[in-house]
Amino acid sequence: MQTKNKIILLVISIISFTFFLITIDMIYNFRNYGIKSIDDKAKAIAKTVEHSLTSQMVSGVIDDRELFLSQLKNIPNIDKIWLSRGQKVIDMYGKGFNNEIPRDEVDKQVLKTGETKKIVNDKLFSQSTYRITIPYNATNKGKINCMSCHTNAQEGDTLGAISIEMSIDDSKQIGIRTITDTLLIASVLMVVIIILLNLIISPFLSLFDSIKRVMNKAQQGDYSYRIQNPKGKEAKDVALWINGLLEKLEITLEAIDSKISIFLSEHHKVTDKDHLINVKNTVDRLSDVYKFRKTIEYDETIDDVYNRLAEVLKIKIGITKFNFFEVSTLTNEINLVHSEAKVICNIIEEGCRADRTNTTIDSTQFRNICSSCTSCEKTNYFCVPYAISNELDLIVSIYTDTVNQTIEVREMIPYIQDYVDAAKTVIISKKLMNILEHNAQTDALTGLKNRKYLEDAIPNITSQTKRSGIAYGVLLLDIDFFKMVNDTYGHDIGDNAIKIVSQTLNENIRESDTAVRYGGEEFIVLLYNCDEKGAMNVAEKIRENFAKKEIPTGGTTILQKTMSIGVSMFPEDTEDLEEAIKYSDLALYKAKNSGRNKVIRFNKSFL
C-alpha cells in the first residue's frame, strides 16, 4: 500500500499548500483592508478638524479648540489626537497651547515637507496602532481663503498638522478569527477528502498492487499467479480480463513448448522455467535448422552437405577442430569425408570405439579410453556417433586443447545432433543418387564405365581440352573372333573373356585414364595427357598382355584370345572427340582387315 500512502500524502501536501496560500492572501488582504479603513477614517476626522478649526477661527471662538479636540478622543478606536502649529502661525499668532508644539520628529518632518506621514505599529500579542500626521497647507481656493487670516502665508505653506493615533486591534481580531475559522474548515475538508480518496482509490490501488505482483511473477516466467479478491465492479472486470489472459497465455505456452520441443534432440531441450523464453529459443533453433535443411537440399553433392555441416559447427557452434568419418555398418569400412584438423587416431585401420559402442567417447572421462588414440595425451577428444541409416553411420570427431573448450564442446554436442538429424535424409538421398548415378554409368559385368558415362563426359572433356590444351589418346579395342567364343563355349565363357579384358585394361592404364565398355566386346580407353608415342606403347602393352591371359572355360581347355586396337589422337586428329572415336574405329577396322592382333594408328588416308 505504499502507493496509497504516497497519493494521500501528495493530496494532503497540495491541499495544505493551497490553504497556506489562501491564508497568506487573507492575512495580507485583511491587514490592508483594516489599515485602509483606519486611514479613511483618520482622513475624514482630519478633514473635519480642519473645517471645524477654520469655522471657529472665522466665528472668533478659536480659543475653544481644546474642548473640541478632547471631545474627538471619545470617538471609538481614537487613542490620541493633537495639533502642531507651523512656523507661519507661530510667527503671527504665537505658540498657542503647550500641547500644540511638534511632539516628535514625525511632526517636524510633516511641518517641514508638507507631506502626509503614516506609521503602522503591528504587534501580534499586544496593541497594534496606526498613526497618521496630516499637514494643513495654505490655499486660496474654495469658499475659505486661508491667506485672508494668515497674511504672512503663501499658497502651499504648511500652517500646521494634525496627528491621529488609532487602534487597529479590532481589524486584527476579525482577521485572526476569520483565519482560524478558515483553517478549521480546511482541516475538516482535508479529513473528508482523505476519507473519500481512501474509499475511492483503495480498490484501484489494491488492484494495482495485485497486478504488480502478478506481472512481476510473469516477468520471472511464472504465469500461474492470479489477481485475488478485487473490490469494486471496475476492479473485478480488470482482474477478470488479466486473469483470463494469463491463464490463456500459460496454457498456450505450455502446449506450444511441449509440442515443438519434440523436433529437437532429447538431450537438448531447454529447462528454463519461463515457457515464453523456451518457445522463443526453440523456435530460433528450429528456424536455424530449417534454413540449414532447405539449403542442403539444393546442394549438388554430398561433399557440399558435409561442407555446409562443417560451416555450422564453425560459425554457429564455435567448434574449429573436427573431422567427419563415414562408417559402413555392413563392411565396417571407415572413410574420412571432411577434415578440419589433423587426424590424431588410427580410426581407419583399427576401427572406431564410438561407432562400435554407439556412445559418445569423451577422453576427459577416462585416460586412454580409446585404444586408437593412445598418442593423444595433450589433446582432448570427443567422438560422437550418429546413425544416418541402417547401413551408414557418421562419426564427428572433435578435438580441444583447454578445459574451457572441453566444457563448451560437451554442452554443444546436442546442437550437432539437431543439424545431423536435419541432414540425415539429405545425406541418404545424395548417397542413393550417387549409387544410381554410378550404376547408370557403370557396366555391371566389368565394373568399367559404360557408354552413357562416355556420352555424358564428352562435353566436359572437350571443353577441358580447349581450355587447357591437354591431349588424349583414344584407343578402340575389340576381341578377335569373339563371336566364335560365344558360339563354341557359350555366353558365360564370353563374359569371362570380357572380364579378362577389363582386368587387363585396369592393369595397364593409370588412374587418370578412363576405360569404357563401349558395347559387346568393344572397349574404349581415353589416355589423359598422352602423346602419340605413349598411346601406341600403352596399346601394344594391352594387346600383348591380353594375349597372355588365360580365359577360364570351366573345363580343362585353356582358352587364349587376341585383340585388335585402333588408335587416334584428340585433338590432334580432330577437335571433335566423337569424331576421334570414329577415327579409332576406322583404324580398328584396318587392323581387323590386315590380319588382326595388331595396333593400327589412324591415318587420314583411311577416310
C-alpha positions in Angstrom: 0.0 0.0 0.0 3.0 2.3 -0.4 1.4 3.9 -3.4 -1.8 4.7 -1.5 0.2 6.4 1.2 2.1 8.4 -1.4 -1.1 9.6 -3.0 -2.7 10.6 0.3 0.5 12.4 1.3 0.5 14.2 -2.0 -3.1 15.2 -1.7 -2.5 16.5 1.9 0.5 18.4 0.7 -1.4 20.0 -2.2 -4.4 20.9 0.0 -2.1 22.2 2.8 -0.1 24.3 0.4 -3.3 25.7 -1.2 -4.8 26.7 2.1 -1.5 28.1 3.2 -1.5 30.4 0.1 -5.1 31.3 0.8 -4.3 32.1 4.5 -1.4 34.3 3.5 -3.6 36.1 1.0 -6.3 36.6 3.6 -3.9 37.9 6.2 -2.5 40.3 3.7 -5.9 41.4 2.4 -7.3 41.8 6.0 -4.4 43.8 7.1 -4.6 46.1 4.0 -8.3 46.4 4.4 -8.1 47.2 8.1 -5.4 49.8 7.5 -7.3 51.3 4.6 -10.4 51.6 6.7 -8.5 53.3 9.6 -6.7 55.5 7.0 -10.0 56.7 5.5 -11.5 57.2 9.0 -8.4 59.2 10.1 -8.5 61.4 6.9 -12.2 62.1 7.5 -11.5 63.1 11.1 -8.6 65.3 10.0 -10.7 67.0 7.4 -13.5 67.5 9.9 -11.0 69.1 12.4 -9.6 71.3 9.6 -13.1 72.6 8.7 -14.1 73.0 12.4 -11.0 75.0 13.3 -11.4 77.2 10.2 -15.1 77.8 11.2 -14.0 78.5 14.8 -11.4 81.0 13.5 -13.9 82.7 11.3 -16.5 82.7 14.2 -14.0 84.0 16.7 -14.2 81.0 19.0 -10.8 79.5 18.1 -9.8 79.6 21.7 -12.3 76.7 22.4 -10.4 74.3 20.1 -9.0 72.4 23.1 -12.6 71.3 24.1 -13.3 70.3 20.6 -10.3 68.1 20.3 -10.9 66.5 23.7 -14.4 65.5 22.5 -12.9 63.8 19.4 -10.9 61.5 21.7 -14.2 59.9 22.8 -14.7 58.5 19.3 -14.1 54.7 19.3 -10.6 53.5 18.4 -9.1 57.0 18.6 -6.4 56.9 21.2 -4.7 60.3 20.7 -5.3 63.4 18.7 -3.2 66.6 18.7 -2.3 69.7 16.7 1.1 71.1 15.8 1.4 74.7 14.8 3.5 75.7 11.9 6.1 78.4 12.0 3.9 80.9 10.0 1.1 80.5 12.5 3.5 80.9 15.4 5.0 84.0 13.9 1.6 85.6 13.5 -0.4 84.2 16.4 2.1 82.9 18.9 2.9 79.3 20.1 -0.6 78.6 21.3 -1.3 75.9 23.9 1.6 73.9 25.3 0.4 70.7 23.6 0.4 72.4 20.1 4.1 72.2 19.6 5.6 69.4 17.5 6.0 66.4 19.7 8.4 64.3 17.7 10.4 64.1 14.5 7.3 63.0 12.5 5.5 66.2 13.3 8.6 68.2 12.5 9.1 66.4 9.2 5.4 66.8 8.1 5.5 70.6 9.0 8.7 70.9 7.1 7.8 68.9 3.9 4.0 69.4 3.9 3.5 65.7 3.2 1.3 63.2 5.0 3.1 60.6 7.1 1.7 57.2 8.1 3.1 54.8 10.7 1.8 51.3 11.3 2.9 49.6 14.5 1.9 45.9 14.1 2.2 43.6 17.2 0.9 40.1 17.3 0.3 39.7 21.0 -0.1 43.4 22.1 -1.9 46.5 21.0 -1.4 47.5 17.4 -1.7 51.2 16.4 -2.0 53.3 13.3 -0.7 56.9 13.3 -1.3 59.4 10.6 0.0 63.0 10.6 -1.7 65.2 8.0 -0.4 68.7 7.1 -2.7 71.8 6.8 -1.4 73.7 3.8 -2.4 77.3 3.0 -4.7 77.7 0.0 -6.9 80.5 -1.5 -9.1 78.1 -3.4 -12.6 77.1 -2.2 -15.0 79.1 -0.1 -12.4 79.9 2.6 -9.3 81.8 1.7 -6.5 80.9 4.2 -4.4 83.9 3.3 -7.2 86.2 4.4 -6.3 85.4 8.0 -2.8 84.2 7.6 -1.5 87.2 5.7 2.1 86.1 6.1 1.5 82.7 4.4 1.7 81.9 0.7 0.0 79.3 -1.4 1.1 75.8 -0.3 2.8 76.8 3.0 2.3 74.4 5.9 0.3 76.2 8.6 0.1 73.2 10.9 -0.5 69.5 11.2 -3.0 67.1 12.9 -1.8 63.8 14.3 -4.2 61.0 15.0 -3.3 57.7 16.6 -5.8 54.9 16.4 -6.1 51.3 17.5 -6.3 48.6 14.8 -6.9 45.7 17.2 -10.5 45.2 16.1 -9.4 44.6 12.4 -6.7 42.3 13.6 -9.1 40.3 15.8 -11.5 39.9 13.0 -8.7 38.7 10.7 -7.5 36.2 13.3 -11.0 34.8 13.8 -11.5 34.6 10.0 -8.2 32.8 9.5 -8.9 30.4 12.4 -12.3 29.6 11.0 -10.8 29.1 7.6 -8.1 26.7 9.0 -10.7 24.8 10.9 -12.8 24.4 7.8 -9.7 23.4 5.8 -8.8 20.7 8.3 -12.4 19.3 8.2 -12.4 19.4 4.4 -8.9 17.7 4.3 -10.2 14.9 6.5 -13.3 14.5 4.4 -11.2 14.5 1.2 -8.8 11.9 2.6 -11.6 9.6 3.7 -13.3 9.9 0.2 -9.9 9.3 -1.5 -9.3 6.3 0.6 -12.8 4.9 -0.3 -12.4 5.7 -4.0 -8.8 4.8 -4.7 -8.3 1.9 -2.3 -9.8 -0.7 -4.6 -7.8 0.5 -7.6 -4.6 0.7 -5.6 -5.2 -2.8 -4.2 -5.8 -3.9 -7.8 -2.6 -2.1 -8.9 -0.6 -3.9 -6.2 -2.0 -7.2 -7.3 -1.3 -6.6 -10.9 2.3 -5.5 -10.0 2.8 -8.8 -8.0 1.3 -10.9 -10.8 3.3 -9.2 -13.6 6.5 -9.5 -11.5 6.0 -13.2 -11.4 5.1 -13.3 -15.1 8.3 -11.4 -15.8 10.2 -14.2 -13.9 8.5 -16.8 -16.1 5.8 -17.9 -13.7 2.3 -17.3 -15.2 0.4 -19.2 -12.6 -0.3 -16.3 -10.2 -3.7 -14.6 -10.3 -5.3 -11.4 -9.0 -7.2 -12.3 -5.8 -10.3 -10.7 -4.2 -10.7 -7.5 -6.2 -13.1 -4.8 -4.8 -15.4 -2.8 -6.9 -17.0 -3.6 -10.2 -14.3 -1.9 -12.3 -11.6 -3.7 -10.4 -13.3 -7.0 -10.8 -13.7 -6.6 -14.5 -10.0 -5.7 -14.9 -9.0 -8.6 -12.7 -11.2 -11.0 -14.8 -9.6 -9.9 -18.0 -6.0 -10.1 -16.7 -6.6 -13.5 -15.1 -8.1 -14.8 -18.3 -5.2 -13.5 -20.4 -2.6 -15.1 -18.0 -4.4 -18.4 -17.9 -4.7 -18.5 -21.7 -1.1 -17.5 -22.0 0.1 -20.1 -19.5 -1.9 -23.0 -21.2 -0.9 -22.0 -24.7 2.8 -21.6 -23.9 2.9 -24.9 -22.1 1.2 -26.6 -25.1 3.5 -25.0 -27.7 6.6 -25.7 -25.6 5.7 -29.3 -25.2 4.8 -29.8 -28.8 7.6 -28.0 -30.6 10.3 -29.4 -28.3 9.9 -32.9 -29.9 11.6 -31.5 -33.0 14.9 -31.1 -31.1 17.2 -33.7 -29.8 16.2 -35.3 -26.5 19.2 -34.1 -24.7 18.9 -30.5 -26.0 15.6 -29.5 -24.5 15.8 -26.2 -22.6 14.8 -26.3 -18.9 14.2 -22.6 -18.5 11.1 -22.2 -16.3 9.8 -19.4 -18.5 7.8 -21.1 -21.2 7.9 -18.0 -23.3 11.7 -18.0 -23.4 11.7 -21.7 -24.0 9.3 -21.2 -27.0 11.5 -18.4 -28.4 14.7 -20.3 -28.1 13.2 -23.4 -29.5 11.7 -21.5 -32.5 15.1 -19.8 -33.1 16.8 -23.2 -33.2 14.1 -24.8 -35.3 14.4 -21.8 -37.7 18.2 -22.2 -38.0 17.9 -26.0 -38.5 15.1 -25.5 -41.1 17.2 -23.0 -43.1 20.1 -25.4 -42.9 17.9 -28.2 -44.2 16.4 -26.1 -47.0 19.9 -25.1 -48.1 21.5 -28.5 -48.2 18.5 -29.9 -50.1 19.7 -27.9 -53.1 23.4 -28.7 -52.7 24.6 -30.8 -55.7 26.9 -33.3 -53.9 27.2 -35.0 -50.6 30.5 -33.2 -50.1 28.6 -29.9 -50.3 26.4 -31.2 -47.5 29.3 -32.1 -45.3 30.9 -28.7 -46.0 27.7 -27.0 -45.0 27.5 -29.0 -41.8 31.2 -28.1 -41.1 30.3 -24.4 -41.6 27.5 -24.7 -39.0 29.9 -26.3 -36.5 32.5 -23.5 -37.0 30.2 -20.4 -37.2 27.1 -21.2 -35.1 28.6 -23.6 -32.5 32.1 -22.3 -32.4 34.0 -25.7 -32.9 37.1 -25.3 -35.1 39.0 -28.6 -34.9 37.0 -31.6 -36.0 36.7 -34.3 -38.7 33.8 -36.3 -40.2 34.1 -40.1 -40.8 31.6 -42.3 -42.6 31.3 -45.9 -41.3 29.6 -48.7 -43.3 27.7 -50.9 -40.9 27.8 -53.7 -43.5 31.6 -53.8 -44.1 32.9 -51.7 -41.2 34.8 -49.6 -43.8 35.7 -46.1 -42.5 36.3 -43.2 -44.7 37.3 -39.6 -43.9 34.7 -37.4 -45.7 35.6 -34.0 -44.3 38.7 -32.7 -42.5 39.2 -29.5 -40.4 42.1 -30.9 -38.3 44.8 -33.4 -38.4 43.6 -37.0 -37.7 45.1 -37.9 -34.4 43.9 -41.6 -34.2 44.2 -44.8 -36.1 40.4 -44.9 -36.7 40.6 -46.1 -40.3 42.9 -49.1 -39.5 41.8 -50.0 -36.0 38.1 -49.1 -36.1 36.1 -46.6 -34.0 35.1 -47.3 -30.4 32.3 -44.7 -30.6 30.7 -46.5 -33.5 31.2 -49.9 -32.0 29.6 -49.0 -28.6 27.2 -46.4 -30.1 28.1 -44.0 -27.3 30.0 -40.7 -27.1 33.6 -41.1 -26.3 35.0 -38.4 -24.1 38.7 -38.6 -23.4 38.3 -36.5 -20.2 36.2 -39.2 -18.5 38.9 -41.9 -18.6 42.6 -41.8 -19.6 43.3 -43.7 -22.8 39.6 -44.5 -23.2 40.0 -45.3 -26.9 42.8 -47.6 -27.9 43.0 -45.9 -31.3 44.0 -42.6 -29.7 46.9 -43.7 -27.4 49.1 -40.9 -28.8 46.7 -38.1 -27.9 47.9 -37.2 -24.5 47.9 -33.4 -24.9 44.6 -33.2 -26.8 41.1 -33.9 -25.5 38.8 -35.5 -28.0 35.1 -36.3 -28.4 33.9 -38.9 -30.9 30.1 -38.7 -31.3 28.3 -41.4 -33.4 25.2 -40.6 -35.4 23.1 -43.2 -37.2 22.4 -41.9 -40.7 20.7 -45.1 -41.9 20.8 -48.9 -41.3 23.9 -49.1 -43.5 25.7 -45.8 -42.7 26.9 -44.1 -39.5 28.6 -40.7 -39.2 31.3 -40.1 -36.7 32.0 -36.5 -35.7 35.5 -36.4 -34.1 36.1 -33.1 -32.1 39.4 -32.0 -30.6 40.0 -29.5 -27.8 43.1 -28.0 -26.2 41.8 -26.4 -23.0 39.4 -27.3 -20.2 37.1 -24.4 -21.1 36.9 -25.6 -24.7 36.1 -29.1 -23.5 33.3 -27.9 -21.3 31.8 -25.8 -24.2 32.0 -28.7 -26.6 30.3 -31.0 -24.2 27.4 -28.5 -23.9 27.2 -28.1 -27.7 27.1 -31.7 -28.6 23.2 -31.8 -28.6 23.3 -28.9 -31.1 25.2 -31.0 -33.5 22.5 -33.7 -33.1 19.8 -31.3 -34.4 21.8 -30.5 -37.5 22.8 -34.1 -38.2 19.2 -35.2 -37.8 18.2 -32.5 -40.3 20.9 -33.7 -42.7 20.1 -37.4 -42.5 17.5 -37.7 -45.2 19.6 -35.4 -47.5 22.7 -37.5 -46.9 20.8 -40.7 -47.6 19.2 -39.2 -50.8 22.6 -38.0 -52.0 24.1 -41.4 -51.3 21.2 -43.1 -53.2 21.7 -40.6 -56.1 25.4 -41.4 -56.2 24.6 -45.1 -56.3 22.0 -44.6 -59.0 24.4 -42.4 -61.0 27.2 -44.9 -60.5 25.0 -47.8 -61.6 23.8 -45.8 -64.6 27.3 -45.1 -65.7 29.0 -48.4 -64.8 29.0 -51.6 -66.7 27.6 -54.3 -64.4 29.8 -57.1 -65.8 33.2 -55.5 -65.8 32.8 -52.6 -63.4 34.1 -50.2 -66.1 32.4 -47.0 -67.2 29.7 -47.6 -69.8 28.7 -45.8 -72.9 26.3 -43.5 -71.1 29.2 -42.2 -69.0 31.2 -41.6 -72.1 28.4 -39.7 -73.7 28.0 -37.5 -70.6 31.7 -37.0 -70.3 32.4 -36.0 -73.9 31.3 -32.3 -73.4 33.4 -31.9 -70.3 36.5 -33.5 -71.9 36.1 -31.3 -75.0 35.8 -28.0 -73.0 38.7 -29.1 -70.8 40.9 -29.7 -73.9 40.0 -26.4 -75.4 40.7 -24.6 -72.1 44.0 -26.3 -71.1 45.3 -27.9 -74.4 45.6 -31.3 -72.8 45.8 -34.2 -75.4 44.0 -37.5 -75.2 44.9 -40.8 -76.7 41.8 -42.6 -77.9 42.0 -46.4 -78.1 39.2 -48.6 -79.5 39.7 -52.3 -78.7 37.9 -55.4 -79.9 38.4 -59.1 -79.1 39.3 -61.1 -82.2 36.8 -63.7 -83.3 34.7 -63.1 -80.1 31.5 -64.5 -81.7 33.2 -67.8 -82.1 33.8 -67.9 -78.3 30.1 -67.4 -77.6 29.1 -69.9 -80.2 31.6 -72.5 -79.1 31.8 -72.2 -75.3 28.6 -70.2 -74.5 27.9 -66.7 -73.2 29.3 -67.4 -69.8 32.7 -68.1 -71.2 32.2 -65.0 -73.4 31.5 -63.0 -70.2 34.7 -64.4 -68.7 36.6 -63.1 -71.8 35.1 -59.7 -71.3 36.1 -59.7 -67.7 39.7 -60.6 -68.6 39.7 -57.6 -71.0 38.6 -55.2 -68.2 41.2 -56.8 -65.9 43.9 -56.2 -68.5 42.9 -52.6 -69.0 43.0 -51.8 -65.3 46.4 -53.4 -65.0 47.9 -51.3 -67.8 46.4 -47.8 -67.6 46.7 -45.1 -65.0 44.1 -43.8 -62.5 43.8 -40.6 -64.6 42.9 -42.7 -67.7 39.4 -43.9 -68.4 38.3 -47.4 -69.6 34.9 -47.7 -71.1 33.0 -50.8 -72.2 31.6 -49.3 -75.4 29.4 -52.2 -76.3 29.6 -56.0 -76.6 33.3 -56.9 -77.0 34.4 -53.3 -77.8 36.2 -51.1 -75.3 37.4 -47.5 -75.4 40.3 -46.2 -73.4 40.9 -42.4 -73.0 44.5 -41.8 -72.1 44.8 -38.5 -70.3 47.6 -36.1 -71.2 49.2 -38.6 -73.6 51.2 -38.1 -76.8 51.1 -40.4 -79.9 54.1 -42.5 -78.8 52.7 -43.1 -75.3 49.3 -44.0 -76.7 50.9 -46.6 -79.1 53.0 -48.0 -76.3 50.0 -48.5 -74.0 48.0 -50.0 -76.8 50.8 -52.5 -77.6 51.2 -53.3 -73.9 47.4 -54.0 -73.6 47.4 -56.2 -76.7 50.4 -58.2 -75.6 49.3 -58.7 -72.0 45.8 -59.8 -73.0 47.2 -62.3 -75.4 49.0 -63.9 -72.5 45.8 -64.1 -70.3 44.1 -67.5 -69.9 40.3 -67.4 -70.1 38.7 -70.0 -67.8 36.2 -72.3 -69.6 35.1 -74.4 -66.7 37.0 -77.4 -68.0 40.5 -78.5 -68.9 40.6 -76.5 -72.1 42.8 -73.4 -72.0 41.4 -70.5 -74.0 43.5 -67.5 -75.1 42.4 -64.8 -77.4 43.9 -61.8 -79.1 42.6 -58.3 -79.7 42.9 -55.6 -82.3 43.3 -51.9 -81.4 42.7 -48.7 -83.3 44.4 -45.5 -82.1 43.7 -41.8 -82.8 44.8 -38.6 -81.1 42.5 -35.9 -79.7 42.6 -33.0 -80.6 45.5 -33.7 -83.0 43.4 -35.6 -85.5 40.2 -33.8 -84.9 38.8 -31.3 -82.4 35.6 -33.4 -82.0 36.0 -36.3 -79.6 33.2 -38.2 -81.1 34.9 -37.9 -84.4 38.2 -39.1 -82.9 36.3 -42.2 -81.6 35.2 -42.8 -85.2 38.8 -42.4 -86.4 39.8 -45.1 -83.9 37.1 -47.3 -85.2 38.4 -46.9 -88.8 41.9 -47.8 -87.5 40.4 -50.8 -85.7 38.7 -51.8 -88.9 42.0 -51.6 -90.7 43.7 -53.8 -88.1 40.9 -56.4 -88.4 41.3 -56.5 -92.2 45.0 -56.7 -92.1 45.3 -59.8 -90.0 44.1 -58.9 -86.5 46.1 -59.0 -83.2 47.7 -55.7 -84.0 47.7 -51.9 -83.2 46.9 -49.5 -86.1 47.4 -45.7 -85.8 44.7 -43.7 -87.6 45.8 -42.1 -90.9 43.9 -39.5 -93.0 44.1 -42.0 -95.9 41.6 -44.2 -94.1 38.9 -41.6 -94.8 
